[in-house]
Amino acid sequence: ESFALGLEQTLITFINDPVLLAELYAFEGVRLPSGLIRYGAPEGMHDDAAMSAIIGWYTIVGGTPGPDRVIYDDPVSISTY
């Protein structure tokens, strides 16, 4: 959710990498019977690049609940390279 908020607030930008963009567009959350949400790629797809970007964002913001606790001079650029 913090990553999605960072995207909405344009705190995160991406290079034009087709693999990363395809994985991000396909990334989904599925509510489980327990009420928890499982995030990942749809069956048959990969989410390695998307998860790397999300983990990178989580590391940048220090594991805080949202980007509102971090101040940036410029948007963060995340690359698969």
HELIX and SHEET records of a PDB file:
HELIX    1   1 SER A    2  GLU A    8  1                                   7    
HELIX    2   2 PRO A   18  ALA A   26  1                                   9    
HELIX    3   3 ASP A   48  ILE A   60  1                                  13    
HELIX    4   4 PRO A   67  ARG A   69  5                                   3    
SHEET    1   A 2 ILE A  12  PHE A  14  0                                        
SHEET    2   A 2 VAL A  76  ILE A  78  1                                        
SHEET    1   B 2 GLU A  28  ARG A  31  0                                        
SHEET    2   B 2 ILE A  37  GLY A  40 -1                                        
END                                                                             
